[in-house]
């Protein structure tokens, strides 16, 4: 089978895994006293275990310095804040589909950070792509912008913040991959992401494990899915796809993710798919296509 085609198969699996995150997180958040911190703590703890065998192989080859660990710390904190904001936005918005769709706009910000920080060259489609993406985000969230409910607006702020910080993390992580193996990078980043969550929990004087995390089977299954499939296998599929099809083709993940998120939210959670979600998604996919051509 063609290597690039196999790479796209892995990207499709990645899009399904990542696309299920907001949907399954909403199920986990139904557990009593379960919040975004506990969902993410469980997620990255399980994901770290899944990635451990891959990291052990590459860590031996990387001669890590103090600066490397300082970089991992910055990446871990950035990723932690991004994911904390994303999961927190779901109950505020009241829609896993909307949160997933808006978050999938992160490549639009990634292009800007890549141009400003990584000095990546941009083509003639950059400005049209970013403009189209912003229009798509406005259309996606128009009904929330028109609501008086401040909780819904706060949810929008959180998910946009999550998309922006994840984009910054993606660019800085890509730069770091030039000096260390990608598996080493993500492994130590995950460690610092966990430390970020632990510090916040300790500051808030909250327990690490809530009763609903093991007494409610739906919550337990949701947390296992997020940890094993979304975080562990999702990143492995993503890296394998980049290895086979190339880094620049990885944007295809975010072509497919919103489609999986909206479909799963409709099938599993019974969330309605509104006209602005459909129109906004089409506009957003056009922006992604322009970015891909650029």
Secondary structure per residue as TSV (DSSP state, phi and psi in degrees):
chain	resnum	aa	ss	phi	psi
A	1	X	-	360.0	144.0
A	2	X	-	-57.9	133.9
A	3	X	H	-61.2	-42.3
A	4	X	H	-63.9	-39.3
A	5	X	H	-63.2	-42.6
A	6	X	H	-62.1	-38.5
A	7	X	H	-60.3	-41.6
A	8	X	H	-67.4	-30.8
A	9	X	H	-63.6	-43.1
A	10	X	H	-65.9	-36.9
A	11	X	H	-65.1	-36.3
A	12	X	H	-65.6	-42.4
A	13	X	H	-63.0	-39.3
A	14	X	H	-62.7	-44.9
A	15	X	H	-61.9	-39.1
A	16	X	H	-65.2	-45.3
A	17	X	H	-62.3	-51.0
A	18	X	H	-66.3	-35.1
A	19	X	H	-67.6	-24.0
A	20	X	T	-83.5	-10.1
A	21	X	H	-59.2	-53.3
A	22	X	H	-64.2	-36.1
A	23	X	H	-66.4	-50.3
A	24	X	H	-70.2	-32.2
A	25	X	H	-62.8	-37.3
A	26	X	H	-64.0	-36.0
A	27	X	H	-65.9	-44.2
A	28	X	H	-63.0	-35.9
A	29	X	T	-71.1	-11.0
A	30	X	T	-74.7	-14.8
A	31	X	S	-67.0	143.7
A	32	X	T	-63.2	127.7
A	33	X	T	68.8	7.2
A	34	X	-	-84.2	127.6
A	35	X	-	-126.6	-175.6
A	36	X	H	-60.4	-34.8
A	37	X	H	-62.8	-46.3
A	38	X	H	-70.4	-34.5
A	39	X	H	-63.1	-46.6
A	40	X	H	-70.5	-34.5
A	41	X	H	-62.6	-46.1
A	42	X	H	-64.9	-42.0
A	43	X	H	-57.4	-53.3
A	44	X	H	-77.9	-23.8
A	45	X	H	-66.0	-46.8
A	46	X	H	-68.8	-43.1
A	47	X	H	-60.8	-36.0
A	48	X	H	-63.7	-39.3
A	49	X	H	-65.7	-41.5
A	50	X	H	-63.5	-38.7
A	51	X	H	-82.9	-13.9
A	52	X	H	-53.7	-48.4
A	53	X	H	-59.8	-36.7
A	54	X	H	-69.9	-39.8
A	55	X	H	-70.1	-38.5
A	56	X	H	-59.0	-34.2
A	57	X	H	-70.7	-39.5
A	58	X	H	-87.2	-29.0
A	59	X	H	-60.3	-36.1
A	60	X	T	-61.8	-30.1
A	61	X	T	-86.8	-26.0
A	62	X	-	-86.3	126.3
A	63	X	-	-93.0	89.8
A	64	X	-	-76.5	141.9
A	65	X	-	-112.7	175.3
A	66	X	H	-62.4	-36.2
A	67	X	H	-63.6	-38.2
A	68	X	H	-59.1	-45.9
A	69	X	H	-68.4	-31.1
A	70	X	H	-66.8	-39.7
A	71	X	H	-64.2	-41.8
A	72	X	H	-60.8	-38.7
A	73	X	H	-62.4	-46.7
A	74	X	H	-62.1	-43.2
A	75	X	H	-64.7	-41.2
A	76	X	H	-64.7	-42.7
A	77	X	H	-65.5	-42.1
A	78	X	H	-63.2	-45.9
A	79	X	H	-64.5	-40.7
A	80	X	H	-61.5	-46.1
A	81	X	H	-64.3	-37.6
A	82	X	H	-63.9	-48.6
A	83	X	H	-70.9	-32.6
A	84	X	H	-64.7	-42.3
A	85	X	H	-66.9	-38.9
A	86	X	H	-63.7	-49.2
A	87	X	H	-66.4	-36.8
A	88	X	H	-66.7	-27.0
A	89	X	H	-73.6	-23.0
A	90	X	H	-63.3	-54.0
A	91	X	H	-67.3	-30.1
A	92	X	H	-67.7	-41.0
A	93	X	H	-76.8	-28.5
A	94	X	T	77.4	11.8
A	95	X	-	-148.8	117.1
A	96	X	H	-69.0	-35.2
A	97	X	H	-63.7	-45.9
A	98	X	H	-64.0	-43.2
A	99	X	H	-60.7	-44.3
A	100	X	H	-66.0	-39.6
A	101	X	H	-65.9	-45.4
A	102	X	H	-68.4	-40.8
A	103	X	H	-61.8	-31.5
A	104	X	T	-67.2	-6.6
A	105	X	T	-81.0	0.9
A	106	X	H	-57.6	-30.3
A	107	X	H	-60.7	-25.1
A	108	X	H	-63.0	-42.8
A	109	X	H	-73.6	-32.5
A	110	X	H	-59.5	-39.5
A	111	X	H	-60.3	-43.9
A	112	X	H	-65.2	-46.7
A	113	X	H	-63.5	-38.1
A	114	X	H	-63.1	-38.3
A	115	X	H	-71.6	-41.0
A	116	X	H	-80.4	-39.1
A	117	X	T	-98.1	-50.8
A	118	X	S	-85.8	-2.6
A	119	X	-	57.2	34.6
A	120	X	-	-74.5	141.6
A	121	X	-	-72.9	142.3
A	122	X	-	-116.2	151.4
A	123	X	-	-103.3	-165.8
A	124	X	T	-73.4	-13.5
A	125	X	T	-94.3	-2.7
A	126	X	H	-59.5	-56.4
A	127	X	H	-61.8	-47.2
A	128	X	H	-59.9	-37.5
A	129	X	H	-66.7	-46.3
A	130	X	H	-66.0	-42.9
A	131	X	H	-61.4	-45.0
A	132	X	H	-62.6	-40.8
A	133	X	H	-62.9	-40.8
A	134	X	H	-65.2	-41.0
A	135	X	H	-61.0	-42.6
A	136	X	H	-60.8	-41.3
A	137	X	H	-63.9	-39.3
A	138	X	H	-65.5	-43.5
A	139	X	H	-63.0	-42.4
A	140	X	H	-59.0	-38.0
A	141	X	T	-107.5	13.4
A	142	X	H	-58.8	-38.2
A	143	X	H	-71.3	-27.9
A	144	X	H	-75.6	-36.5
A	145	X	H	-64.7	-28.5
A	146	X	T	-87.2	-10.2
A	147	X	-	-77.9	146.9
A	148	X	-	-79.0	-26.8
A	149	X	-	-56.0	114.4
A	150	X	H	-70.1	-21.9
A	151	X	H	-66.3	-43.4
A	152	X	H	-63.3	-40.1
A	153	X	H	-66.8	-36.7
A	154	X	H	-64.5	-36.6
A	155	X	H	-61.5	-40.0
A	156	X	H	-63.4	-42.8
A	157	X	H	-60.4	-43.3
A	158	X	H	-63.9	-45.8
A	159	X	H	-72.2	-34.6
A	160	X	H	-67.8	-41.7
A	161	X	H	-58.8	-40.9
A	162	X	H	-62.9	-43.8
A	163	X	H	-63.7	-41.7
A	164	X	H	-67.3	-46.9
A	165	X	H	-68.1	-33.5
A	166	X	H	-68.1	-36.0
A	167	X	H	-63.7	-44.4
A	168	X	H	-62.9	-42.1
A	169	X	H	-59.6	-43.5
A	170	X	H	-60.5	-44.3
A	171	X	H	-67.6	-46.7
A	172	X	H	-65.0	-36.2
A	173	X	H	-67.3	-39.3
A	174	X	H	-62.0	-41.1
A	175	X	H	-63.1	-41.3
A	176	X	H	-66.0	-30.7
A	177	X	T	-65.4	-11.5
A	178	X	T	-76.5	-19.5
A	179	X	T	-112.6	-22.7
A	180	X	S	-134.9	162.3
A	181	X	-	-65.1	143.6
A	182	X	H	-60.5	-33.6
A	183	X	H	-70.3	-37.9
A	184	X	H	-63.1	-43.5
A	185	X	H	-59.2	-53.8
A	186	X	H	-68.6	-32.6
A	187	X	H	-63.2	-51.0
A	188	X	H	-72.6	-29.4
A	189	X	H	-62.7	-43.1
A	190	X	H	-61.0	-39.0
A	191	X	H	-60.1	-46.1
A	192	X	H	-71.6	-27.9
A	193	X	H	-64.3	-44.0
A	194	X	H	-62.5	-42.5
A	195	X	H	-60.5	-39.3
A	196	X	H	-58.7	-46.2
A	197	X	H	-66.0	-40.1
A	198	X	H	-64.2	-41.3
A	199	X	H	-62.4	-43.3
A	200	X	H	-64.6	-42.1
A	201	X	H	-63.2	-42.8
A	202	X	H	-65.0	-38.9
A	203	X	H	-63.6	-36.8
A	204	X	T	-86.7	0.4
A	205	X	T	56.3	43.8
A	206	X	-	-108.6	148.3
A	207	X	-	-68.9	155.3
A	208	X	S	-72.3	-34.3
A	209	X	S	-124.5	127.4
A	210	X	-	-94.7	150.0
A	211	X	T	-53.1	-38.4
A	212	X	H	-66.5	-16.3
A	213	X	H	-71.6	-19.2
A	214	X	H	-127.9	-10.9
A	215	X	H	-92.6	-25.5
A	216	X	-	-101.1	112.6
A	217	X	H	-65.6	-32.0
A	218	X	H	-65.5	-41.4
A	219	X	H	-65.9	-42.8
A	220	X	H	-62.0	-45.7
A	221	X	H	-63.0	-40.6
A	222	X	H	-63.1	-43.5
A	223	X	H	-66.0	-39.4
A	224	X	H	-64.8	-40.7
A	225	X	H	-62.4	-46.6
A	226	X	I	-61.6	-41.9
A	227	X	I	-72.4	-48.1
A	228	X	I	-80.5	-54.5
A	229	X	I	-79.4	-53.0
A	230	X	I	-70.0	-50.3
A	231	X	I	-88.6	-51.2
A	232	X	I	-70.3	-67.3
A	233	X	I	-67.1	-35.5
A	234	X	H	-57.3	-47.5
A	235	X	H	-68.4	-36.8
A	236	X	H	-63.4	-46.4
A	237	X	H	-60.1	-42.0
A	238	X	H	-61.9	-48.1
A	239	X	H	-65.0	-38.8
A	240	X	H	-67.0	-39.4
A	241	X	H	-62.0	-42.7
A	242	X	H	-63.7	-37.4
A	243	X	H	-63.9	-38.6
A	244	X	H	-88.3	-39.8
A	245	X	H	-104.7	-16.6
A	246	X	-	106.2	150.8
A	247	X	G	-63.6	-42.3
A	248	X	G	-65.8	-20.1
A	249	X	G	-82.2	-10.4
A	250	X	G	-65.7	-16.8
A	251	X	G	-58.0	-24.8
A	252	X	H	-60.0	-24.2
A	253	X	H	-57.6	-42.2
A	254	X	H	-83.8	-7.4
A	255	X	H	-69.0	-42.2
A	256	X	H	-91.0	-30.3
A	257	X	H	-53.7	-48.9
A	258	X	H	-62.0	-31.5
A	259	X	H	-67.5	-42.5
A	260	X	H	-66.6	-42.5
A	261	X	H	-61.5	-48.7
A	262	X	H	-63.9	-41.4
A	263	X	H	-66.4	-45.6
A	264	X	H	-65.5	-38.8
A	265	X	I	-63.3	-36.7
A	266	X	I	-70.9	-45.4
A	267	X	I	-74.0	-45.9
A	268	X	I	-87.8	-44.2
A	269	X	I	-97.9	-12.2
A	270	X	-	73.1	21.1
A	271	X	-	-73.4	140.3
A	272	X	-	-79.9	148.1
A	273	X	-	-102.4	108.5
A	274	X	-	-82.5	165.6
A	275	X	H	-60.4	-39.5
A	276	X	H	-70.5	-26.6
A	277	X	H	-66.7	-42.7
A	278	X	H	-66.3	-47.6
A	279	X	H	-65.8	-44.9
A	280	X	H	-61.6	-38.3
A	281	X	H	-65.5	-41.4
A	282	X	H	-63.3	-42.8
A	283	X	H	-63.7	-42.5
A	284	X	H	-62.8	-42.2
A	285	X	H	-64.3	-34.3
A	286	X	H	-63.8	-41.3
A	287	X	H	-62.5	-41.8
A	288	X	H	-64.6	-37.8
A	289	X	H	-64.2	-41.0
A	290	X	H	-64.7	-39.3
A	291	X	H	-63.9	-39.8
A	292	X	H	-64.1	-41.1
A	293	X	H	-69.5	-31.4
A	294	X	-	-67.5	360.0
